[in-house]
Amino acid sequence: MLNEDEIRELWDLFIMQYGYNLKISMLSEKYPEERSLYIDFMEIQDFSQELLENLTTNPEETLLIGEEVIAKKFPEEQKVEIVHIRLKNIPDDRLREIRKIRSKNIGELITIEGLVRQVTEVRPKLLTGAFECASCGHINYKDQETENLEMPLYCEGCGKKKGETKFKLLEDFSVFLDSQKIEVQENPEDIRGGEQPQRLQVYLEDDLTGIVVPGDRVRITGILKTRPRGTKQFPSVVFDIYLHAINVESIKEEYKSINLTEEDVERIREFAQDKNVIEKLRKKIASTLFGLDIEKEAILLQLFGGVPLKRRDGTRIRGDIHILLVGDPGTGKSQLLKYITNIAPKSIYTSGKGSTAAGLTAAATKEEFGEGRWTLEAGALVLADNGIAAIDEIDKMDDKDRVAMHEAMEQQTITISKAGMNATLMARCSILAAANPKFGRFDVARPLSDQLNLPPTLLSRFDAIFKMPDIPGEIDSQIADHILDVHMERESEKEEIDDEFFKKYIAYAKKHIIPRIMPDAREELKQYYLKMRNLYNQTPTKSIPITARQMEALIRLTQASARARLSNIATAEDAKRAIKIIQHFIEDIATTPEGTIDIDRVVSTIPSGERSKYETIMDIIKDLSTGKGYAGEDEIIREAKVRSGIDEHEVRKILNVLARDNLVYQPFTGRYKAIE
């Protein structure tokens, strides 16, 4: 180990040899607005192994001496209170996994990578306190080395001890630093199997504060320190660890931790040449589940995603694909979600209830982590930024999530405004969600919006919705054989690709392939859209079969199909694949008992074909309310039968929907009044 003089001498030589004198001169001109000097770690490594070893094993003293050397190089007339050394360009071989940090690392310089999960408010922290003696008025300066306020032991002016005189903190003469605490969680793609993500608290100071928000992917270099558990009177022998940050770097490049060798890239490109590449990848998805070919193909395209579009006016059109699975218990919804979580390069699996106070979106809370300060915590969608969020039982989400989900699914941001904290968090992820029908089993005759505890406005934001009913039929024999083969390990085909290769294939495609839609694909999509829109004039009920939202979904699926083939050109074949998926979704979910297609069965509480009945009931309530101010339920039922032949059961159902949508209310039980 080097002594102080040797460390100081090495810092002097390093600064001179690597041209940092000029950078210090430039820093002095901007001081105190800027007070950090960024030093390349690799340059220290090339300069001196001794200084490097001292920096990594005894970083606190080594950096403090380095900062003193830098401060002395400022002009003599300039008062320098604080200057920081920020280490950058840390090599990957010095990264340490959060879960592998041990007691031997205490006091060492380490670098971690992860996702920011929680962030507190930025608040001032006392660095050097100026204390006025009550007896003689002398000002004593005391450096604060712990988290508790430390008074001077005695007055340097009159010599009286702390018990003999009182000290008053003079804030104007004291030195404060901005401080913030964050919590960093391991990257989702670094977690294997059923492992729980490990977390580490990080303390930020001065110009490092306020630069990260929940969901950011960061690389942090700092000194590992400890803090005793328990109270001051009864400290524990078990200590908590935290990282005192020296530098924070934001990582913009996604899928960086997916290591692709030249052999991997060559194999990926070779595999993509196969004409049946999409079929082979589809068969790989949850191969233990029989059938569900269309659903699996749609989920496969979701893994690759479309291309986001940023317009000149600043608006952004998402490229991520959202899919909802609605079905009876035991149809494999959760199994599909779990498989996608394992295969996607970046993914989060959660339930609609959410595992934390942040739920699915984000939350501002006051809790122990923030030590009384407000804390901004990221939910599942923020943590899944640039990946996939698999949400089981989405119909059971919290009310606060229900409101925020609209913004999260379309604008792909989550805005938090609470207790003076205003932040916009990014949630650029695809959502694969599963929901159960309200009444246990799916009823094919009833509109989807009636059977799910989800608002139609939220349902409309899904690119495709698939129902998975459990209906006995001809394929039961095939399903039984498939399940038996799986359990007896007698699957008919040997898998050509493993999960690790599949994950690398997706990561490579998302990073390198940006498909453009060719004229033939454009024409294919346009003609399909126009054909479906023309059905409006062919139905007596004037049902709308398709909207502009489905057109955008078609574009995303077409781009994803090309991306899955590793093609930068989306052809008519890709468009036909997208059309096949959307047509299946529309026919399966939006078809009325009469055989017409009505997209309002999905995206509205009132299907087009039944809208006239709802309008009739509203007219009856208004007519009967004239004079007495309300309409009795029995009167409404009788009048509906006379005017339009609507039976009692349907009238009660319509009244419930009108009340739920705040179109009518009950001033008394069994009495209805329209809301103007």
C-alpha positions as MATLAB code, in Angstrom:
seq = 'MLNEDEIRELWDLFIMQYGYNLKISMLSEKYPEERSLYIDFMEIQDFSQELLENLTTNPEETLLIGEEVIAKKFPEEQKVEIVHIRLKNIPDDRLREIRKIRSKNIGELITIEGLVRQVTEVRPKLLTGAFECASCGHINYKDQETENLEMPLYCEGCGKKKGETKFKLLEDFSVFLDSQKIEVQENPEDIRGGEQPQRLQVYLEDDLTGIVVPGDRVRITGILKTRPRGTKQFPSVVFDIYLHAINVESIKEEYKSINLTEEDVERIREFAQDKNVIEKLRKKIASTLFGLDIEKEAILLQLFGGVPLKRRDGTRIRGDIHILLVGDPGTGKSQLLKYITNIAPKSIYTSGKGSTAAGLTAAATKEEFGEGRWTLEAGALVLADNGIAAIDEIDKMDDKDRVAMHEAMEQQTITISKAGMNATLMARCSILAAANPKFGRFDVARPLSDQLNLPPTLLSRFDAIFKMPDIPGEIDSQIADHILDVHMERESEKEEIDDEFFKKYIAYAKKHIIPRIMPDAREELKQYYLKMRNLYNQTPTKSIPITARQMEALIRLTQASARARLSNIATAEDAKRAIKIIQHFIEDIATTPEGTIDIDRVVSTIPSGERSKYETIMDIIKDLSTGKGYAGEDEIIREAKVRSGIDEHEVRKILNVLARDNLVYQPFTGRYKAIE';
ca = [
       0.000    0.000    0.000;
       1.203    3.507   -0.818;
       1.494    6.253    1.795;
      -0.155    9.681    1.397;
       2.896   11.402   -0.110;
       3.359    8.626   -2.695;
      -0.325    8.783   -3.685;
      -0.126   12.586   -3.992;
       3.000   12.335   -6.155;
       1.399    9.767   -8.472;
      -1.722   11.934   -8.897;
       0.503   14.914   -9.769;
       2.383   12.916  -12.399;
      -0.821   11.436  -13.826;
      -2.522   14.844  -14.179;
       0.530   16.285  -15.924;
       1.211   13.277  -18.179;
      -2.376   12.830  -19.418;
      -3.169   16.517  -20.025;
      -5.607   17.061  -17.153;
      -4.059   20.437  -16.225;
      -5.968   22.027  -19.129;
      -9.216   20.332  -18.031;
      -8.677   21.578  -14.466;
      -8.140   25.118  -15.798;
     -11.418   24.876  -17.774;
     -13.189   23.504  -14.690;
     -11.950   26.418  -12.565;
     -13.598   28.861  -14.993;
     -16.977   27.119  -14.561;
     -16.626   26.585  -10.809;
     -18.765   26.352   -8.657;
     -21.570   25.634  -11.192;
     -19.458   22.642  -12.259;
     -17.143   20.945   -9.779;
     -16.468   17.470  -11.143;
     -13.445   16.334  -13.103;
     -14.083   13.213  -15.186;
     -11.064   10.907  -15.306;
     -10.747    7.902  -17.624;
     -10.254    4.738  -15.562;
      -8.348    3.073  -18.417;
      -5.784    5.894  -18.391;
      -5.103    5.251  -14.690;
      -4.743    1.554  -15.507;
      -2.179    2.336  -18.228;
      -0.344    4.882  -16.059;
       0.368    3.015  -12.819;
      -0.613   -0.380  -11.439;
       0.231    0.881   -7.933;
      -2.164    3.833   -8.153;
      -4.794    1.542   -9.708;
      -4.476   -1.019   -6.897;
      -4.658    1.687   -4.260;
      -7.719    3.175   -5.980;
      -9.602   -0.123   -6.053;
      -8.722   -1.374   -2.551;
      -8.549    1.950   -0.679;
     -10.657    4.270   -2.867;
     -11.855    6.744   -0.209;
      -8.379    7.929    0.822;
      -6.960    7.742   -2.724;
      -9.778    9.845   -4.220;
      -9.674   12.350   -1.347;
      -5.948   12.947   -1.915;
      -6.581   13.220   -5.678;
      -9.289   15.838   -5.079;
      -6.920   17.812   -2.815;
      -4.283   17.760   -5.583;
      -6.848   19.047   -8.103;
      -8.085   21.793   -5.732;
      -4.519   23.099   -5.289;
      -4.188   23.500   -9.050;
      -7.037   26.047   -9.084;
      -5.993   29.749   -9.063;
      -4.780   30.793   -5.581;
      -7.375   33.550   -5.236;
     -10.235   31.099   -5.963;
     -11.946   29.565   -2.918;
     -12.459   25.836   -3.525;
     -14.719   24.050   -1.041;
     -15.661   20.931   -2.988;
     -14.276   19.216   -6.076;
     -15.032   15.665   -7.214;
     -13.201   13.005   -9.196;
     -15.671   11.079  -11.372;
     -14.302    7.849  -12.827;
     -15.593    6.912  -16.283;
     -14.963    4.211  -18.913;
     -14.886    1.328  -16.417;
     -14.152   -1.915  -18.339;
     -16.775   -4.684  -18.364;
     -14.422   -7.118  -16.617;
     -14.655   -4.950  -13.489;
     -18.458   -5.185  -13.287;
     -19.783   -6.989  -10.230;
     -23.195   -8.655  -10.001;
     -25.304   -7.261   -7.161;
     -26.060  -10.766   -5.884;
     -22.349  -11.587   -5.642;
     -21.339   -8.630   -3.448;
     -19.868   -9.918   -0.180;
     -18.302   -8.622    3.051;
     -14.819   -8.833    1.512;
     -15.881   -6.051   -0.896;
     -16.570   -3.534    1.911;
     -14.484   -0.414    1.384;
     -13.585   -1.397   -2.205;
     -14.299    0.421   -5.457;
     -16.930   -1.580   -7.374;
     -19.125   -1.071  -10.444;
     -22.665   -2.409  -10.805;
     -25.327   -2.387  -13.522;
     -29.073   -2.528  -13.096;
     -32.483   -0.889  -13.253;
     -33.399    2.034  -11.029;
     -36.386    0.867   -8.994;
     -36.878    3.626   -6.411;
     -35.807    7.258   -6.188;
     -36.180    9.697   -3.284;
     -36.501   13.462   -3.468;
     -33.304   15.519   -3.655;
     -32.574   17.137   -0.289;
     -29.618   19.136    1.127;
     -27.103   17.289    3.312;
     -24.756   19.061    5.732;
     -21.128   18.510    4.775;
     -19.360   20.997    7.054;
     -21.306   22.666    9.851;
     -20.572   26.166   11.181;
     -21.476   26.267   14.885;
     -21.598   29.493   16.926;
     -20.605   29.243   20.590;
     -23.299   30.726   22.854;
     -20.661   31.847   25.399;
     -18.155   33.752   23.259;
     -19.702   33.900   19.765;
     -16.769   32.097   18.134;
     -17.667   30.112   14.970;
     -16.426   26.522   15.029;
     -16.369   24.354   11.887;
     -17.102   20.650   12.160;
     -17.003   18.114    9.280;
     -20.009   15.760    9.329;
     -18.770   12.196    8.915;
     -21.899   10.257    9.932;
     -25.621   10.454    9.178;
     -26.311   12.070   12.589;
     -25.607   15.768   13.238;
     -22.247   16.099   15.049;
     -21.609   19.131   17.287;
     -18.075   20.368   18.145;
     -16.614   18.711   21.256;
     -15.394   22.089   22.541;
     -15.203   25.745   21.477;
     -11.922   26.705   19.876;
     -12.462   30.302   21.050;
     -13.142   30.013   24.789;
     -12.244   26.350   25.313;
     -15.574   25.422   26.898;
     -16.712   21.828   26.313;
     -20.012   20.765   24.717;
     -21.721   20.352   28.112;
     -20.555   23.746   29.359;
     -21.828   25.817   26.432;
     -24.374   25.543   23.626;
     -23.676   25.534   19.900;
     -26.002   26.990   17.264;
     -25.800   25.854   13.626;
     -25.287   28.794   11.272;
     -26.719   27.602    7.967;
     -25.403   30.580    5.961;
     -21.798   29.738    6.894;
     -22.186   25.947    6.567;
     -21.463   23.834    3.488;
     -24.359   21.765    2.082;
     -24.502   19.154   -0.666;
     -27.553   17.869   -2.518;
     -28.252   14.249   -1.581;
     -30.495   11.525   -2.930;
     -31.009    7.832   -2.345;
     -31.929    5.344   -5.054;
     -32.450    1.591   -5.198;
     -30.963   -0.394   -8.072;
     -32.270   -3.829   -9.045;
     -30.556   -6.479  -11.143;
     -31.356   -6.432  -14.872;
     -34.235   -8.832  -15.660;
     -32.222  -10.638  -18.350;
     -29.495  -11.467  -15.804;
     -31.934  -13.404  -13.621;
     -32.320  -17.112  -14.259;
     -35.045  -19.530  -13.258;
     -36.989  -18.683  -10.129;
     -34.357  -16.332   -8.714;
     -35.529  -13.192   -6.973;
     -33.954   -9.965   -8.267;
     -31.407   -8.598   -5.781;
     -31.302   -4.893   -4.924;
     -28.731   -2.442   -3.613;
     -29.211    1.025   -2.150;
     -27.073    3.772   -3.665;
     -26.318    7.201   -2.179;
     -25.895   10.049   -4.665;
     -24.457   13.467   -3.877;
     -24.059   16.875   -5.489;
     -24.190   16.850   -9.318;
     -25.121   13.139   -9.437;
     -28.531   13.858   -7.899;
     -31.701   14.310   -9.915;
     -30.345   12.744  -13.116;
     -32.026    9.314  -12.960;
     -35.667    8.259  -12.758;
     -37.221    4.853  -12.024;
     -36.852    2.481  -14.943;
     -33.494    3.899  -16.102;
     -30.780    1.357  -16.844;
     -27.599    2.556  -15.182;
     -23.957    1.700  -14.533;
     -22.779    3.008  -11.160;
     -19.238    3.136   -9.819;
     -18.837    3.701   -6.108;
     -17.420    2.694   -2.748;
     -19.189   -0.132   -0.887;
     -19.977    0.972    2.655;
     -21.880   -0.396    5.660;
     -24.474    0.928    8.060;
     -25.397   -0.886   11.326;
     -28.935   -2.126   11.761;
     -30.926   -1.476   14.928;
     -30.973    1.776   16.901;
     -28.194    4.033   18.168;
     -28.704    2.695   21.692;
     -28.988   -0.934   20.590;
     -26.960   -1.418   17.385;
     -27.036   -4.814   15.697;
     -24.031   -6.942   14.764;
     -25.641   -7.356   11.319;
     -24.920   -4.491    8.910;
     -26.658   -3.190    5.810;
     -24.545   -2.379    2.770;
     -24.910    0.523    0.369;
     -22.940    2.070   -2.464;
     -21.592    5.603   -2.145;
     -21.658    6.636   -5.816;
     -18.645    8.201   -7.521;
     -20.194    8.225  -10.981;
     -23.516    7.319  -12.613;
     -23.727    6.500  -16.311;
     -26.979    5.921  -18.174;
     -26.982    2.878  -20.464;
     -28.924    3.599  -23.654;
     -28.020    0.473  -25.616;
     -30.551   -2.280  -25.022;
     -29.730   -5.982  -24.982;
     -26.083   -5.151  -24.196;
     -25.900   -8.031  -21.739;
     -26.945  -10.498  -24.470;
     -23.502  -11.561  -25.655;
     -23.467  -12.464  -29.351;
     -20.343  -14.124  -30.703;
     -19.448  -14.248  -34.401;
     -20.585  -17.870  -34.421;
     -23.959  -16.827  -32.932;
     -24.472  -14.140  -35.593;
     -23.540  -16.564  -38.369;
     -25.954  -19.200  -37.030;
     -28.739  -16.585  -36.637;
     -28.339  -15.406  -40.239;
     -28.208  -18.967  -41.534;
     -31.339  -19.944  -39.598;
     -33.209  -16.900  -40.977;
     -32.658  -18.166  -44.545;
     -35.088  -21.043  -43.910;
     -38.403  -20.394  -45.710;
     -40.264  -21.875  -42.735;
     -38.433  -19.800  -40.139;
     -41.614  -18.266  -38.665;
     -43.349  -21.648  -38.450;
     -40.323  -23.160  -36.700;
     -40.160  -20.295  -34.211;
     -43.916  -20.541  -33.604;
     -43.685  -24.243  -32.816;
     -40.997  -23.449  -30.261;
     -43.379  -21.250  -28.232;
     -44.847  -23.215  -25.304;
     -44.566  -26.492  -27.219;
     -46.236  -28.345  -24.341;
     -49.521  -26.581  -25.212;
     -51.495  -28.213  -28.012;
     -52.817  -26.085  -30.886;
     -53.333  -22.308  -30.436;
     -51.428  -21.739  -33.693;
     -52.822  -18.259  -34.402;
     -52.339  -17.142  -30.787;
     -48.753  -18.419  -30.742;
     -47.968  -16.755  -34.079;
     -49.296  -13.424  -32.803;
     -47.229  -13.748  -29.613;
     -44.178  -14.635  -31.708;
     -44.580  -11.409  -33.706;
     -45.062   -9.540  -30.440;
     -41.596  -10.707  -29.329;
     -40.070   -8.968  -32.363;
     -42.383   -5.940  -32.426;
     -42.936   -3.238  -35.000;
     -40.934   -0.058  -35.582;
     -41.775    3.006  -33.446;
     -42.297    6.200  -35.424;
     -41.290    9.623  -34.124;
     -42.869   12.443  -36.099;
     -41.426   15.908  -36.655;
     -43.941   17.471  -34.279;
     -42.539   15.342  -31.455;
     -45.410   12.836  -31.278;
     -44.513    9.164  -31.121;
     -46.421    6.204  -32.567;
     -45.624    2.988  -30.729;
     -44.150   -0.056  -32.390;
     -44.809   -2.394  -29.464;
     -47.653   -4.884  -29.840;
     -50.193   -5.472  -27.049;
     -52.026   -8.814  -26.835;
     -54.768   -9.950  -24.449;
     -55.692  -13.586  -23.779;
     -59.173  -14.149  -22.361;
     -60.192  -17.642  -21.432;
     -61.463  -20.304  -19.134;
     -59.317  -21.759  -16.341;
     -56.864  -24.441  -17.458;
     -56.502  -23.290  -21.089;
     -52.782  -22.426  -20.746;
     -52.845  -18.628  -20.467;
     -50.399  -18.470  -17.552;
     -48.185  -21.081  -19.202;
     -47.871  -18.905  -22.308;
     -47.041  -15.857  -20.192;
     -44.391  -17.727  -18.209;
     -42.753  -19.049  -21.369;
     -42.582  -15.602  -22.966;
     -41.005  -14.235  -19.779;
     -38.237  -16.826  -20.067;
     -37.625  -16.336  -23.792;
     -37.789  -12.528  -24.165;
     -34.397  -10.756  -23.872;
     -35.958   -8.369  -21.340;
     -39.188   -9.164  -19.523;
     -41.149   -8.730  -16.305;
     -43.823  -11.146  -15.041;
     -46.420   -9.852  -12.619;
     -50.063  -10.145  -11.694;
     -52.754   -7.516  -12.042;
     -52.603   -6.794   -8.341;
     -48.901   -5.969   -8.620;
     -46.218   -7.080   -6.192;
     -45.409   -3.667   -4.699;
     -47.027   -0.367   -3.824;
     -46.103    0.766   -7.328;
     -48.415   -1.854   -8.869;
     -48.262   -2.025  -12.660;
     -47.386    1.598  -13.375;
     -45.627    3.755  -10.749;
     -46.276    5.384   -7.401;
     -45.102    8.191   -5.142;
     -45.009    6.919   -1.570;
     -43.631    7.909    1.809;
     -41.959    4.920    3.427;
     -38.934    3.678    5.345;
     -36.702    3.588    2.260;
     -37.047    7.339    1.823;
     -36.422    8.003    5.543;
     -39.416   10.333    5.648;
     -38.862   11.689    2.137;
     -41.183   11.032   -0.774;
     -40.097    8.111   -2.916;
     -40.834    7.521   -6.590;
     -41.119    3.785   -7.272;
     -41.287    2.070  -10.647;
     -43.950   -0.515  -11.358;
     -43.805   -3.472  -13.734;
     -44.363   -1.516  -16.976;
     -41.567    0.945  -16.201;
     -39.159   -1.859  -15.281;
     -40.074   -3.631  -18.539;
     -39.138   -0.563  -20.641;
     -37.912   -1.776  -24.066;
     -39.034   -5.306  -23.249;
     -42.205   -7.303  -22.570;
     -44.491   -7.078  -19.540;
     -46.408  -10.315  -18.958;
     -49.401   -9.450  -16.762;
     -51.512  -12.289  -15.397;
     -55.017  -11.500  -14.150;
     -54.926   -7.970  -15.553;
     -58.649   -7.679  -14.827;
     -57.803   -7.562  -11.097;
     -55.552   -4.492  -11.306;
     -55.806   -1.662   -8.765;
     -57.961    1.367   -9.532;
     -54.944    3.721   -9.686;
     -53.378    1.452  -12.318;
     -56.616    1.367  -14.304;
     -56.362    5.136  -14.837;
     -52.622    5.175  -15.615;
     -52.793    2.186  -17.994;
     -54.420    4.256  -20.761;
     -51.368    6.505  -21.019;
     -48.972    3.595  -20.506;
     -50.410    1.525  -23.368;
     -50.691    4.212  -26.039;
     -48.256    7.056  -25.240;
     -45.989    4.547  -23.445;
     -45.245    6.982  -20.645;
     -46.415    7.198  -17.041;
     -46.830   10.639  -15.508;
     -46.553   11.080  -11.756;
     -47.637   14.333  -10.065;
     -47.797   14.016   -6.302;
     -46.392   15.838   -3.269;
     -44.431   18.193   -5.489;
     -42.881   15.291   -7.435;
     -43.473   15.682  -11.164;
     -41.949   13.028  -13.386;
     -42.634   11.286  -16.668;
     -41.373    7.707  -16.714;
     -40.884    5.682  -19.885;
     -42.900    2.483  -20.357;
     -41.982    1.498  -23.929;
     -42.920   -2.150  -23.584;
     -45.197   -4.706  -25.180;
     -47.949   -6.050  -22.947;
     -48.971   -9.704  -23.010;
     -51.898   -9.932  -20.619;
     -54.258  -12.654  -19.469;
     -57.726  -12.176  -17.997;
     -60.492  -14.399  -16.682;
     -64.188  -13.842  -17.463;
     -66.218  -12.283  -14.625;
     -68.479  -15.301  -14.259;
     -65.841  -18.040  -14.373;
     -66.322  -19.198  -17.953;
     -66.417  -17.442  -21.314;
     -69.851  -16.947  -22.884;
     -69.490  -16.740  -26.667;
     -72.929  -15.119  -27.027;
     -72.197  -12.094  -24.831;
     -70.042   -9.082  -25.789;
     -66.483   -9.178  -24.452;
     -66.825   -5.862  -22.622;
     -69.683   -7.383  -20.579;
     -67.563  -10.303  -19.430;
     -64.360   -8.568  -18.369;
     -63.675   -6.281  -15.454;
     -61.817   -3.943  -17.821;
     -63.094   -0.686  -19.340;
     -63.717   -0.768  -23.113;
     -61.315    2.175  -23.548;
     -58.531   -0.067  -22.240;
     -59.598   -3.067  -24.325;
     -59.435   -0.921  -27.460;
     -55.701   -0.383  -26.916;
     -54.880   -4.071  -27.400;
     -53.778   -4.867  -30.956;
     -55.280   -8.344  -30.754;
     -57.525  -10.144  -28.265;
     -57.867  -13.922  -28.282;
     -60.452  -15.963  -26.446;
     -59.391  -19.373  -25.173;
     -62.594  -21.250  -24.243;
     -62.587  -24.771  -22.845;
     -65.274  -26.466  -24.952;
     -65.421  -30.278  -25.305;
     -65.130  -31.358  -28.938;
     -63.381  -33.366  -31.639;
     -59.844  -32.209  -30.764;
     -60.055  -33.586  -27.195;
     -58.441  -36.842  -28.346;
     -55.507  -34.963  -29.904;
     -55.083  -32.844  -26.774;
     -55.050  -35.971  -24.592;
     -52.414  -37.614  -26.817;
     -50.293  -34.449  -26.793;
     -50.387  -34.150  -22.982;
     -49.513  -37.826  -22.571;
     -46.628  -37.535  -25.063;
     -45.255  -34.526  -23.212;
     -45.362  -36.296  -19.860;
     -43.831  -39.462  -21.325;
     -41.191  -37.382  -23.145;
     -42.324  -38.671  -26.523;
     -42.734  -35.404  -28.425;
     -43.074  -36.020  -32.141;
     -40.342  -33.598  -33.279;
     -36.933  -32.930  -31.880;
     -36.502  -29.206  -31.217;
     -34.145  -27.542  -33.649;
     -33.484  -24.468  -31.507;
     -32.980  -24.027  -27.787;
     -34.223  -21.192  -25.570;
     -30.842  -19.441  -25.422;
     -30.546  -19.310  -29.219;
     -34.166  -18.105  -29.494;
     -33.387  -15.254  -27.074;
     -30.260  -14.268  -29.030;
     -32.202  -14.401  -32.302;
     -34.822  -11.953  -30.951;
     -32.171   -9.609  -29.508;
     -30.258   -9.550  -32.817;
     -33.429   -8.859  -34.846;
     -34.635   -6.029  -32.580;
     -31.223   -4.374  -32.600;
     -30.309   -4.654  -36.283;
     -33.515   -5.026  -38.347;
     -35.657   -1.950  -39.177;
     -38.221   -3.109  -41.790;
     -39.804   -0.806  -44.392;
     -43.246   -1.619  -45.784;
     -43.074   -2.200  -49.549;
     -45.767   -0.936  -51.990;
     -47.262   -4.429  -52.459;
     -47.635   -4.863  -48.672;
     -49.088   -1.356  -48.367;
     -51.699   -2.115  -51.041;
     -52.573   -5.444  -49.383;
     -53.237   -3.716  -46.045;
     -55.188   -0.864  -47.644;
     -57.503   -3.127  -49.657;
     -58.250   -5.291  -46.608;
     -59.087   -2.220  -44.514;
     -61.382   -0.781  -47.201;
     -63.102   -4.143  -47.711;
     -63.837   -4.427  -44.000;
     -65.020   -0.810  -43.730;
     -67.436   -1.383  -46.635;
     -69.232   -4.049  -44.575;
     -70.745   -1.140  -42.617;
     -73.138   -0.401  -45.491;
     -74.082   -4.064  -45.849;
     -75.455   -4.577  -42.326;
     -78.940   -3.403  -41.241;
     -77.625   -2.404  -37.792;
     -74.799   -0.296  -39.334;
     -72.169   -2.151  -37.306;
     -68.566   -0.934  -37.591;
     -66.317   -3.971  -38.310;
     -62.877   -2.305  -38.043;
     -61.350    0.993  -36.887;
     -58.118    2.906  -37.455;
     -56.661    1.208  -34.350;
     -56.782   -2.153  -36.124;
     -55.082   -0.569  -39.147;
     -52.180    0.498  -36.926;
     -52.072   -3.013  -35.450;
     -51.830   -4.444  -38.978;
     -48.815   -2.215  -39.717;
     -47.038   -3.275  -36.503;
     -47.676   -6.975  -37.141;
     -46.481   -6.647  -40.744;
     -43.216   -5.060  -39.617;
     -42.805   -7.702  -36.893;
     -43.271  -10.481  -39.453;
     -40.443   -9.068  -41.585;
     -38.267   -8.637  -38.510;
     -38.830  -12.275  -37.514;
     -37.424  -13.242  -40.934;
     -34.472  -10.855  -40.407;
     -35.656   -8.876  -43.417;
     -35.482   -5.086  -43.727;
     -38.284   -5.306  -46.304;
     -41.901   -6.084  -45.344;
     -43.608   -7.781  -48.288;
     -47.185   -8.712  -49.212;
     -46.624  -12.087  -47.497;
     -45.910  -10.299  -44.234;
     -49.061   -8.217  -44.714;
     -51.132  -11.369  -45.333;
     -49.778  -12.899  -42.124;
     -50.824   -9.791  -40.191;
     -54.262   -9.791  -41.849;
     -54.772  -13.459  -40.932;
     -54.137  -12.670  -37.247;
     -56.370   -9.564  -37.124;
     -59.153  -11.290  -39.095;
     -59.106  -14.201  -36.640;
     -59.287  -11.772  -33.707;
     -62.166   -9.785  -35.244;
     -64.206  -12.843  -36.264;
     -63.652  -14.585  -32.948;
     -64.322  -11.673  -30.625;
     -66.470   -9.185  -32.554;
     -68.988  -11.447  -34.335;
     -72.608  -11.031  -33.160;
     -75.023  -13.983  -32.687;
     -76.585  -12.854  -35.994;
     -73.270  -13.325  -37.790;
     -72.316   -9.675  -38.403;
     -69.000   -8.193  -37.280;
     -69.297   -5.395  -34.727;
     -66.004   -4.108  -33.242;
     -68.054   -2.213  -30.626;
     -68.599   -5.587  -28.921;
     -64.948   -5.193  -27.895;
     -64.283   -1.468  -27.579;
     -67.643   -0.174  -26.334;
     -70.049   -0.967  -23.519;
     -72.886   -0.701  -26.036;
     -72.551   -2.762  -29.250;
     -73.732   -1.024  -32.441;
     -76.489   -3.569  -33.036;
     -78.001   -2.910  -29.602;
     -77.490    0.858  -29.502;
     -81.065    1.560  -30.606;
     -82.376   -0.426  -27.601;
     -80.268    1.649  -25.212;
     -81.492    4.855  -26.853;
     -85.089    3.624  -26.510;
     -84.670    2.988  -22.763;
     -83.093    6.442  -22.308;
     -86.043    8.046  -24.137;
     -88.522    6.102  -21.963;
     -86.769    7.251  -18.734;
     -86.837   10.879  -19.888;
     -90.513   10.676  -20.961;
     -91.687    9.019  -17.727;
     -89.643   11.454  -15.600;
     -91.624   14.434  -16.872;
     -93.552   15.911  -13.986;
     -92.570   13.616  -11.097;
     -88.785   13.736  -11.780;
     -88.092    9.992  -12.051;
     -89.172    6.780  -13.823;
     -90.144    3.640  -11.940;
     -88.450    0.368  -12.947;
     -91.779   -1.456  -13.480;
     -93.028    1.419  -15.672;
     -89.848    1.299  -17.774;
     -90.207   -2.474  -18.275;
     -93.871   -2.180  -19.370;
     -93.196    0.741  -21.728;
     -90.150   -0.988  -23.306;
     -92.269   -4.078  -24.073;
     -94.942   -1.936  -25.748;
     -92.627    0.346  -27.741;
     -89.911   -2.042  -28.951;
     -90.676   -5.536  -27.648;
     -87.669   -5.505  -25.300;
     -88.127   -8.173  -22.607;
     -87.738   -7.638  -18.850;
     -84.343   -9.386  -18.550;
     -82.828   -7.218  -21.274;
     -84.289   -4.004  -19.788;
     -82.660   -4.760  -16.402;
     -79.340   -5.465  -18.133;
     -79.535   -2.159  -20.075;
     -80.373   -0.231  -16.890;
     -77.298   -1.699  -15.169;
     -75.057   -0.658  -18.085;
     -76.536    2.860  -18.205;
     -75.994    3.244  -14.440;
     -72.425    1.912  -14.698;
     -71.639    4.389  -17.487;
     -73.123    7.271  -15.440;
     -75.917    7.947  -17.930;
     -78.644    7.378  -15.323;
     -78.786    7.220  -11.523;
     -81.239    6.043   -8.873;
     -82.516    8.809   -6.562;
     -84.430    6.008   -4.755;
     -84.322    2.221   -5.054;
     -86.145    1.156   -8.223;
     -86.413    4.738   -9.502;
     -84.285    6.036  -12.393;
     -83.409    9.521  -13.625;
     -81.300   10.524  -16.643;
     -78.112   12.478  -16.007;
     -78.151   15.559  -18.206;
];
